[in-house]
Amino acid sequence: MALTVSCIIPAFNEGPRIAAVLSVASAHPLVDEVIVVDDASSDDTAAQVAHFDRVHLIRQPQNRGKSAAIAAGLRAARGDVILFLDSDLLGLDATALQALLLPVIHDRADATISLRGNAPAPWHWLGLDYLSGERAMRRALAPAPEVLEQLPRFGMEVCMNTLWLNHGARLQVIAWPKVASPYKSTKRGFLRGLVADLAMTRDILSTVGAATLLRQIRALRVSRVAMPNRRRKGPTISTGAGR
């Protein structure tokens, strides 16, 4: 039986950029449904989404952050495979999406994660962007909405990393050399971008802690697979979510 794919895109004030992402995701033959969760944007994000007939729009009544937006999208998603995309990507194309999805669809990996061209240099040296928002996974490896709703605004990615490691998931890192995500300073200005980056760092560390984060990065590198159907068991790491 063919697997179905649900694409979930959280968005907050991404009116200038989200249409480019939706034009690729909504037209892709491997994607069965696209769900945008508008996190109470104050710009024309929702109006941009309305131009795409295949896209299901969920509007949050108040801004609650990425973790809660993803939770809302997961509750609506029906697919066997879950695809997460950020709404501000530059240079996304059908080939990049296919590269992210096919290892999961063909059971060569349990989960995939992107390594964008403009990811920080240390991430390229590590061969892993452990905070990437572009991921595909079997439904069982998507975090439960009720867990996400207990997380800080930007604790989702590191929570998901823990889930994958605890399941011994086979991970493939997919190079996206032509895809970029604009820095917060570019979108918001230097000072507001710096504040946003610091807030995100605070949320990450409050979710898993610095020592656990370092162990997580090391374990994710070990869990990467180059051969089909090779499975490794990762260490169990607690997120502390819900405490």
Backbone as CSV, one residue per row, in Angstrom:
resi,resn,N_x,N_y,N_z,CA_x,CA_y,CA_z,C_x,C_y,C_z
1,MET,0.839,-1.191,0.000,0.000,0.000,0.000,0.881,1.251,0.000
2,ALA,0.576,2.200,-0.863,1.371,3.424,-0.950,1.179,4.257,0.305
3,LEU,2.274,4.832,0.793,2.214,5.686,1.969,1.747,7.079,1.573
4,THR,0.948,7.680,2.442,0.503,9.049,2.211,1.357,10.004,3.029
5,VAL,1.504,11.215,2.537,2.393,12.213,3.144,1.598,13.458,3.513
6,SER,1.730,13.856,4.772,1.163,15.123,5.239,2.299,16.100,5.490
7,CYS,2.213,17.269,4.892,3.213,18.322,5.066,2.642,19.386,5.992
8,ILE,3.346,19.671,7.074,2.918,20.667,8.059,3.901,21.832,8.047
9,ILE,3.361,23.032,7.892,4.189,24.240,7.791,3.701,25.256,8.818
10,PRO,4.441,25.462,9.890,4.084,26.527,10.831,4.535,27.878,10.276
11,ALA,3.768,28.922,10.542,4.108,30.221,9.959,3.724,31.350,10.901
12,PHE,4.604,32.325,11.004,4.304,33.543,11.741,4.897,34.725,10.990
13,ASN,4.035,35.581,10.458,4.447,36.771,9.707,5.429,36.431,8.580
14,GLU,5.038,35.454,7.767,5.868,35.043,6.636,5.198,35.344,5.307
15,GLY,4.357,36.384,5.277,3.680,36.753,4.039,4.602,36.926,2.845
16,PRO,5.785,37.552,3.007,6.653,37.747,1.842,7.293,36.480,1.308
17,ARG,7.297,35.396,2.084,8.083,34.223,1.713,7.279,32.933,1.569
18,ILE,6.144,32.821,2.215,5.484,31.525,2.297,4.946,31.039,0.955
19,ALA,4.571,31.931,0.047,4.008,31.493,-1.232,5.009,30.666,-2.020
20,ALA,6.283,31.007,-1.955,7.300,30.249,-2.688,7.395,28.822,-2.156
21,VAL,7.274,28.659,-0.851,7.315,27.319,-0.251,6.062,26.538,-0.636
22,LEU,4.905,27.171,-0.560,3.652,26.486,-0.871,3.547,26.098,-2.343
23,SER,4.114,26.901,-3.214,4.041,26.572,-4.636,4.760,25.262,-4.935
24,VAL,5.797,24.950,-4.165,6.517,23.690,-4.340,5.807,22.557,-3.615
25,ALA,5.475,22.771,-2.342,4.903,21.697,-1.533,3.531,21.263,-2.038
26,SER,2.680,22.215,-2.391,1.309,21.869,-2.780,1.237,21.199,-4.141
27,ALA,2.254,21.376,-4.968,2.255,20.779,-6.305,3.052,19.484,-6.372
28,HIS,3.678,19.085,-5.283,4.562,17.920,-5.343,3.758,16.624,-5.384
29,PRO,4.087,15.712,-6.292,3.293,14.483,-6.432,3.401,13.533,-5.238
30,LEU,4.428,13.671,-4.416,4.565,12.794,-3.250,3.803,13.304,-2.029
31,VAL,3.331,14.550,-2.090,2.667,15.177,-0.939,1.157,15.120,-1.129
32,ASP,0.473,14.492,-0.185,-0.973,14.312,-0.298,-1.770,15.447,0.325
33,GLU,-1.252,16.065,1.361,-1.933,17.204,1.956,-0.898,18.171,2.527
34,VAL,-1.228,19.446,2.457,-0.388,20.505,3.017,-1.225,21.264,4.036
35,ILE,-0.685,21.386,5.239,-1.366,22.076,6.330,-0.487,23.222,6.788
36,VAL,-1.001,24.434,6.718,-0.302,25.603,7.244,-0.971,26.009,8.542
37,VAL,-0.170,26.180,9.579,-0.682,26.676,10.850,-0.175,28.102,11.029
38,ASP,-1.083,29.056,10.874,-0.751,30.468,11.026,-0.818,30.818,12.513
39,ASP,0.339,31.142,13.074,0.443,31.370,14.518,0.099,32.820,14.869
40,ALA,-1.130,33.205,14.509,-1.658,34.552,14.800,-0.806,35.645,14.176
41,SER,-0.509,35.484,12.894,0.280,36.492,12.183,-0.459,37.815,12.119
42,SER,0.315,38.890,12.060,-0.267,40.229,11.917,-0.090,40.769,10.504
43,ASP,0.499,39.977,9.604,0.679,40.411,8.220,-0.274,39.630,7.320
44,ASP,0.066,39.492,6.045,-0.836,38.847,5.090,-0.525,37.369,4.882
45,THR,0.054,36.718,5.881,0.355,35.290,5.747,-0.886,34.491,5.362
46,ALA,-1.974,34.658,6.083,-3.197,33.895,5.799,-3.725,34.195,4.397
47,ALA,-3.637,35.439,3.962,-4.104,35.804,2.618,-3.269,35.118,1.546
48,GLN,-1.970,35.006,1.786,-1.110,34.317,0.831,-1.469,32.838,0.749
49,VAL,-1.729,32.228,1.897,-2.089,30.814,1.919,-3.410,30.575,1.187
50,ALA,-4.333,31.511,1.281,-5.651,31.355,0.673,-5.584,31.232,-0.847
51,HIS,-4.492,31.622,-1.468,-4.339,31.507,-2.916,-4.128,30.063,-3.363
52,PHE,-3.869,29.158,-2.429,-3.553,27.770,-2.780,-4.716,26.870,-2.369
53,ASP,-5.421,26.346,-3.373,-6.628,25.567,-3.115,-6.344,24.283,-2.352
54,ARG,-5.176,23.682,-2.564,-4.873,22.388,-1.951,-4.404,22.512,-0.508
55,VAL,-4.236,23.712,-0.019,-3.637,23.921,1.300,-4.723,24.148,2.339
56,HIS,-4.626,23.415,3.431,-5.548,23.569,4.555,-4.930,24.549,5.553
57,LEU,-5.637,25.619,5.844,-5.139,26.655,6.740,-5.781,26.518,8.113
58,ILE,-4.933,26.478,9.139,-5.372,26.521,10.531,-4.863,27.833,11.123
59,ARG,-5.750,28.606,11.716,-5.351,29.895,12.295,-5.413,29.815,13.821
60,GLN,-4.272,29.988,14.451,-4.219,30.006,15.903,-4.838,31.312,16.418
61,PRO,-5.644,31.263,17.458,-6.265,32.491,17.966,-5.280,33.441,18.632
62,GLN,-4.161,32.890,19.112,-3.123,33.731,19.690,-1.767,33.108,19.413
63,ASN,-0.735,33.930,19.420,0.612,33.454,19.128,1.133,32.617,20.286
64,ARG,1.425,31.343,20.000,1.875,30.420,21.048,3.216,29.784,20.729
65,GLY,3.804,30.092,19.582,5.108,29.551,19.246,5.035,28.310,18.367
66,LYS,6.212,27.914,17.900,6.307,26.836,16.917,5.832,25.501,17.475
67,SER,6.178,25.183,18.713,5.802,23.884,19.277,4.290,23.689,19.244
68,ALA,3.535,24.696,19.682,2.082,24.600,19.698,1.506,24.594,18.284
69,ALA,2.120,25.327,17.366,1.643,25.339,15.984,1.791,23.956,15.350
70,ILE,2.925,23.323,15.583,3.128,21.976,15.056,2.128,21.010,15.676
71,ALA,1.845,21.168,16.956,0.858,20.302,17.613,-0.497,20.413,16.920
72,ALA,-0.912,21.633,16.590,-2.190,21.823,15.897,-2.171,21.163,14.527
73,GLY,-1.055,21.272,13.821,-0.946,20.632,12.515,-0.988,19.125,12.594
74,LEU,-0.332,18.544,13.591,-0.337,17.090,13.742,-1.729,16.562,14.045
75,ARG,-2.497,17.314,14.795,-3.863,16.861,15.100,-4.724,16.789,13.829
76,ALA,-4.419,17.622,12.870,-5.207,17.632,11.633,-4.645,16.689,10.569
77,ALA,-3.390,16.303,10.689,-2.722,15.522,9.644,-3.235,14.090,9.600
78,ARG,-3.339,13.539,8.385,-3.843,12.176,8.192,-2.815,11.234,7.596
79,GLY,-1.637,11.730,7.238,-0.673,10.933,6.489,0.069,9.890,7.301
80,ASP,0.622,8.913,6.582,1.490,7.900,7.175,2.893,8.461,7.423
81,VAL,3.281,9.417,6.596,4.572,10.088,6.711,4.311,11.559,7.004
82,ILE,5.051,12.096,7.958,4.911,13.504,8.320,6.126,14.269,7.810
83,LEU,5.860,15.351,7.120,6.899,16.226,6.588,6.737,17.600,7.221
84,PHE,7.798,18.082,7.861,7.805,19.435,8.413,8.658,20.332,7.527
85,LEU,8.129,21.511,7.215,8.885,22.513,6.474,8.745,23.859,7.166
86,ASP,9.828,24.625,7.202,9.728,26.009,7.632,9.105,26.826,6.505
87,SER,8.485,27.926,6.861,7.710,28.707,5.891,8.514,29.793,5.196
88,ASP,9.807,29.926,5.555,10.598,31.029,5.002,11.711,30.561,4.081
89,LEU,11.662,29.321,3.620,12.763,28.755,2.843,12.945,29.467,1.508
90,LEU,14.189,29.621,1.136,14.565,30.208,-0.144,15.226,29.131,-1.003
91,GLY,14.813,29.033,-2.254,15.434,28.083,-3.166,14.890,26.668,-3.090
92,LEU,13.793,26.458,-2.364,13.207,25.123,-2.285,12.662,24.709,-3.649
93,ASP,12.911,23.453,-4.027,12.356,22.944,-5.279,11.895,21.502,-5.092
94,ALA,11.272,20.959,-6.128,10.697,19.614,-6.049,11.770,18.558,-5.812
95,THR,12.954,18.756,-6.378,14.035,17.784,-6.198,14.463,17.703,-4.739
96,ALA,14.536,18.840,-4.074,14.914,18.853,-2.661,13.877,18.123,-1.815
97,LEU,12.596,18.363,-2.070,11.548,17.669,-1.319,11.591,16.167,-1.568
98,GLN,11.790,15.781,-2.807,11.871,14.359,-3.117,13.030,13.702,-2.377
99,ALA,14.163,14.374,-2.326,15.322,13.809,-1.631,15.051,13.616,-0.147
100,LEU,14.252,14.506,0.439,13.935,14.401,1.866,12.919,13.292,2.133
101,LEU,11.997,13.075,1.196,10.900,12.132,1.418,11.223,10.685,1.040
102,LEU,11.935,10.473,-0.049,12.070,9.114,-0.579,12.735,8.129,0.377
103,PRO,13.773,8.507,1.135,14.348,7.502,2.053,13.327,6.961,3.052
104,VAL,12.401,7.803,3.505,11.372,7.346,4.449,10.313,6.530,3.718
105,ILE,9.864,7.008,2.579,8.831,6.296,1.820,9.311,4.911,1.398
106,HIS,10.588,4.800,1.019,11.137,3.523,0.554,11.778,2.711,1.676
107,ASP,11.607,3.149,2.910,12.115,2.430,4.091,13.636,2.286,4.083
108,ARG,14.315,3.262,3.527,15.771,3.292,3.656,16.191,4.026,4.921
109,ALA,15.257,4.759,5.509,15.485,5.471,6.763,14.142,5.626,7.457
110,ASP,14.201,5.801,8.765,12.984,6.078,9.522,12.681,7.566,9.573
111,ALA,13.741,8.378,9.414,13.585,9.830,9.467,14.703,10.473,8.663
112,THR,14.401,11.632,8.118,15.417,12.412,7.406,15.412,13.836,7.940
113,ILE,16.533,14.498,7.745,16.682,15.868,8.219,17.545,16.627,7.214
114,SER,17.200,17.875,6.939,17.924,18.631,5.923,19.192,19.257,6.492
115,LEU,20.141,19.475,5.604,21.333,20.276,5.904,21.406,21.351,4.835
116,ARG,20.857,22.526,5.154,20.728,23.601,4.178,22.089,24.196,3.819
117,GLY,22.124,24.807,2.645,23.372,25.390,2.172,23.907,26.477,3.068
118,ASN,23.012,27.258,3.702,23.486,28.357,4.550,23.438,28.006,6.035
119,ALA,23.370,26.716,6.346,23.472,26.310,7.749,24.835,26.737,8.288
120,PRO,24.948,27.005,9.581,26.230,27.427,10.146,27.354,26.449,9.811
121,ALA,28.557,26.982,9.626,29.701,26.155,9.231,29.929,24.962,10.155
122,PRO,29.777,25.103,11.487,29.974,23.919,12.341,29.008,22.788,12.038
123,TRP,27.791,23.133,11.595,26.826,22.084,11.271,27.306,21.290,10.055
124,HIS,27.896,21.983,9.087,28.435,21.285,7.919,29.624,20.418,8.319
125,TRP,30.437,20.911,9.232,31.564,20.114,9.705,31.073,18.861,10.421
126,LEU,30.012,18.990,11.211,29.427,17.846,11.908,28.672,16.918,10.960
127,GLY,28.254,17.460,9.795,27.409,16.683,8.895,25.995,16.536,9.393
128,LEU,25.532,17.538,10.171,24.224,17.428,10.804,23.762,18.796,11.283
129,ASP,22.528,19.164,10.939,21.883,20.343,11.532,20.806,19.829,12.473
130,TYR,21.164,19.699,13.740,20.275,19.076,14.717,19.069,19.944,15.056
131,LEU,19.055,21.199,14.574,17.925,22.093,14.800,17.111,22.343,13.530
132,SER,17.410,21.634,12.479,16.717,21.866,11.214,15.211,21.685,11.365
133,GLY,14.455,22.583,10.745,13.005,22.486,10.749,12.452,21.685,9.598
134,GLU,13.331,21.211,8.704,12.894,20.438,7.542,13.188,18.967,7.812
135,ARG,12.139,18.210,8.051,12.286,16.813,8.442,11.137,15.985,7.873
136,ALA,11.433,14.704,7.599,10.390,13.742,7.237,10.557,12.523,8.121
137,MET,9.443,11.874,8.472,9.506,10.739,9.392,8.237,9.905,9.286
138,ARG,8.334,8.652,9.679,7.144,7.848,9.873,6.289,8.468,10.967
139,ARG,4.999,8.272,10.876,4.079,8.916,11.811,4.430,8.591,13.271
140,ALA,4.896,7.385,13.528,5.216,6.982,14.901,6.369,7.784,15.485
141,LEU,7.170,8.421,14.642,8.316,9.195,15.104,8.019,10.688,15.187
142,ALA,6.776,11.061,14.948,6.370,12.452,15.160,5.968,12.628,16.620
143,PRO,6.361,13.719,17.242,6.019,13.908,18.660,4.528,14.041,18.864
144,ALA,4.046,13.552,19.994,2.623,13.649,20.316,2.240,15.106,20.547
145,PRO,1.083,15.536,20.027,0.673,16.933,20.215,0.622,17.361,21.670
146,GLU,0.171,16.466,22.555,0.074,16.841,23.964,1.444,17.057,24.596
147,VAL,2.469,16.378,24.070,3.838,16.628,24.546,4.324,17.980,24.034
148,LEU,4.091,18.246,22.770,4.526,19.516,22.187,3.913,20.705,22.914
149,GLU,2.671,20.575,23.309,1.994,21.707,23.943,2.545,22.024,25.325
150,GLN,3.334,21.127,25.893,3.965,21.393,27.181,5.361,22.001,27.033
151,LEU,5.858,22.061,25.792,7.218,22.531,25.554,7.270,24.051,25.482
152,PRO,8.484,24.620,25.641,8.655,26.042,25.329,8.345,26.294,23.858
153,ARG,8.278,27.536,23.484,7.869,27.914,22.133,8.734,27.264,21.049
154,PHE,10.021,27.107,21.312,10.926,26.562,20.297,11.693,25.347,20.815
155,GLY,10.992,24.466,21.530,11.635,23.256,22.035,11.391,22.027,21.176
156,MET,10.678,22.196,20.048,10.215,21.050,19.288,11.337,20.205,18.714
157,GLU,12.314,20.828,18.069,13.327,20.057,17.354,14.143,19.165,18.291
158,VAL,14.566,19.722,19.434,15.376,18.906,20.335,14.532,17.835,21.026
159,CYS,13.254,18.113,21.241,12.344,17.082,21.747,12.217,15.950,20.736
160,MET,12.088,16.292,19.465,11.977,15.290,18.417,13.258,14.472,18.296
161,ASN,14.398,15.128,18.432,15.667,14.398,18.398,15.691,13.308,19.461
162,THR,15.239,13.661,20.657,15.203,12.692,21.752,14.297,11.523,21.412
163,LEU,13.133,11.811,20.856,12.190,10.760,20.469,12.827,9.806,19.473
164,TRP,13.492,10.348,18.469,14.140,9.511,17.459,15.213,8.621,18.078
165,LEU,16.020,9.198,18.949,17.091,8.422,19.573,16.527,7.319,20.454
166,ASN,15.486,7.627,21.184,14.893,6.621,22.063,14.246,5.482,21.284
167,HIS,13.865,5.732,20.026,13.301,4.691,19.165,14.372,3.993,18.329
168,GLY,15.631,4.414,18.467,16.673,3.826,17.629,16.455,4.081,16.153
169,ALA,15.953,5.246,15.810,15.585,5.547,14.423,16.811,5.618,13.518
170,ARG,16.647,5.106,12.329,17.663,5.270,11.283,17.500,6.667,10.690
171,LEU,18.540,7.436,10.710,18.487,8.831,10.276,19.350,9.030,9.040
172,GLN,18.801,9.721,8.042,19.608,10.168,6.910,19.598,11.689,6.871
173,VAL,20.783,12.254,6.743,20.934,13.696,6.583,20.960,13.995,5.089
174,ILE,20.089,14.884,4.652,19.939,15.196,3.228,20.527,16.574,2.950
175,ALA,21.564,16.610,2.146,22.193,17.888,1.797,21.275,18.684,0.880
176,TRP,21.041,19.939,1.269,20.252,20.875,0.466,21.127,22.088,0.130
177,PRO,22.105,21.937,-0.737,23.042,23.034,-0.979,22.422,24.283,-1.592
178,LYS,21.289,24.121,-2.291,20.665,25.263,-2.964,19.541,25.897,-2.146
179,VAL,19.265,25.331,-0.975,18.169,25.833,-0.144,18.750,26.604,1.040
180,ALA,18.122,27.726,1.363,18.586,28.564,2.477,17.402,28.981,3.330
181,SER,17.711,29.286,4.568,16.728,29.866,5.473,17.266,31.218,5.917
182,PRO,16.544,32.301,5.673,17.075,33.618,6.031,17.285,33.753,7.528
183,TYR,18.358,34.420,7.895,18.635,34.641,9.306,17.601,35.600,9.898
184,LYS,17.360,35.448,11.175,16.368,36.306,11.839,16.744,37.779,11.738
185,SER,18.036,38.070,11.756,18.468,39.465,11.648,18.105,40.051,10.285
186,THR,18.068,39.202,9.261,17.688,39.665,7.923,16.201,40.002,7.872
187,LYS,15.389,39.208,8.546,13.935,39.413,8.509,13.463,40.483,9.483
188,ARG,14.150,40.611,10.627,13.639,41.465,11.699,14.529,42.636,12.055
189,GLY,15.716,42.671,11.477,16.687,43.670,11.901,17.638,43.070,12.931
190,PHE,18.810,43.705,13.084,19.858,43.098,13.904,19.420,42.882,15.347
191,LEU,18.905,43.926,15.992,18.602,43.822,17.419,17.459,42.845,17.683
192,ARG,16.354,42.978,16.938,15.224,42.074,17.143,15.593,40.644,16.764
193,GLY,16.428,40.492,15.748,16.882,39.158,15.372,17.740,38.531,16.450
194,LEU,18.606,39.334,17.063,19.443,38.834,18.151,18.597,38.401,19.346
195,VAL,17.603,39.199,19.687,16.717,38.851,20.800,15.982,37.551,20.506
196,ALA,15.517,37.388,19.258,14.808,36.168,18.880,15.719,34.947,18.956
197,ASP,16.975,35.100,18.517,17.926,33.986,18.586,18.221,33.603,20.034
198,LEU,18.359,34.598,20.889,18.620,34.316,22.300,17.427,33.616,22.949
199,ALA,16.215,34.044,22.584,15.021,33.412,23.123,14.922,31.955,22.673
200,MET,15.261,31.693,21.411,15.236,30.321,20.910,16.269,29.459,21.642
201,THR,17.455,30.002,21.848,18.491,29.268,22.579,18.036,28.954,24.003
202,ARG,17.392,29.922,24.641,16.862,29.697,25.989,15.855,28.553,25.994
203,ASP,14.959,28.523,24.996,13.946,27.473,24.935,14.582,26.102,24.721
204,ILE,15.587,26.052,23.859,16.262,24.781,23.590,16.906,24.240,24.862
205,LEU,17.634,25.100,25.563,18.354,24.659,26.761,17.404,24.343,27.907
206,SER,16.255,25.007,27.943,15.286,24.685,28.993,14.569,23.374,28.699
207,THR,14.595,22.941,27.431,13.956,21.678,27.062,14.840,20.484,27.375
208,VAL,16.130,20.573,27.048,17.004,19.405,27.227,18.239,19.668,28.077
209,GLY,18.663,20.917,28.249,19.872,21.191,29.006,21.108,21.076,28.131
210,ALA,22.155,21.814,28.484,23.353,21.892,27.646,24.058,20.546,27.533
211,ALA,24.241,19.847,28.656,24.954,18.574,28.626,24.193,17.540,27.799
212,THR,22.878,17.493,27.973,22.064,16.556,27.202,22.092,16.908,25.724
213,LEU,22.100,18.199,25.415,22.156,18.621,24.023,23.429,18.121,23.346
214,LEU,24.546,18.213,24.019,25.804,17.728,23.446,25.764,16.217,23.236
215,ARG,25.209,15.490,24.201,25.082,14.038,24.032,24.140,13.712,22.880
216,GLN,23.100,14.534,22.745,22.131,14.329,21.669,22.786,14.486,20.301
217,ILE,23.578,15.522,20.145,24.256,15.753,18.863,25.159,14.577,18.518
218,ARG,25.943,14.120,19.511,26.835,12.981,19.272,26.044,11.733,18.892
219,ALA,24.958,11.480,19.598,24.155,10.287,19.317,23.475,10.367,17.955
220,LEU,23.028,11.543,17.555,22.416,11.690,16.238,23.426,11.410,15.131
221,ARG,24.644,11.834,15.320,25.672,11.546,14.311,25.887,10.040,14.182
222,VAL,25.857,9.335,15.313,26.028,7.887,15.286,24.857,7.204,14.593
223,SER,23.656,7.774,14.745,22.455,7.133,14.199,22.296,7.320,12.698
224,ARG,23.147,8.145,12.087,23.051,8.337,10.644,23.339,7.028,9.914
225,VAL,22.626,6.784,8.831,22.821,5.569,8.052,23.212,5.933,6.623
226,ALA,24.118,5.136,6.075,24.503,5.288,4.682,24.008,4.105,3.858
227,MET,23.703,2.985,4.532,23.248,1.779,3.851,21.767,1.565,4.126
228,PRO,20.979,1.136,3.129,19.568,0.866,3.361,19.367,-0.200,4.419
229,ASN,18.287,-0.014,5.213,17.837,-1.009,6.177,18.832,-1.307,7.276
230,ARG,19.754,-0.403,7.517,20.672,-0.588,8.622,20.114,0.161,9.821
231,ARG,19.953,-0.536,10.929,19.320,0.042,12.101,20.308,0.075,13.255
232,ARG,20.357,1.221,13.929,21.190,1.352,15.099,20.322,1.738,16.274
233,LYS,20.679,1.254,17.430,19.940,1.606,18.634,20.638,2.763,19.319
234,GLY,19.921,3.861,19.501,20.503,5.020,20.149,20.271,4.996,21.639
235,PRO,20.984,5.839,22.367,20.815,5.893,23.807,19.503,6.548,24.188
236,THR,19.000,6.214,25.368,17.785,6.829,25.881,18.136,8.129,26.564
237,ILE,17.477,9.209,26.139,17.726,10.531,26.691,16.399,11.146,27.055
238,SER,16.306,11.655,28.257,15.071,12.269,28.717,15.034,13.744,28.378
239,THR,13.866,14.202,27.893,13.713,15.640,27.603,13.341,16.425,28.838
240,GLY,12.735,15.754,29.787,12.217,16.489,30.942,10.907,17.187,30.640
241,ALA,10.299,16.916,29.457,9.052,17.584,29.069,7.946,17.192,30.017
242,GLY,7.138,18.163,30.382,5.985,17.926,31.198,6.260,17.956,32.681
243,ARG,7.498,18.218,33.090,7.804,18.276,34.513,7.434,19.624,35.104
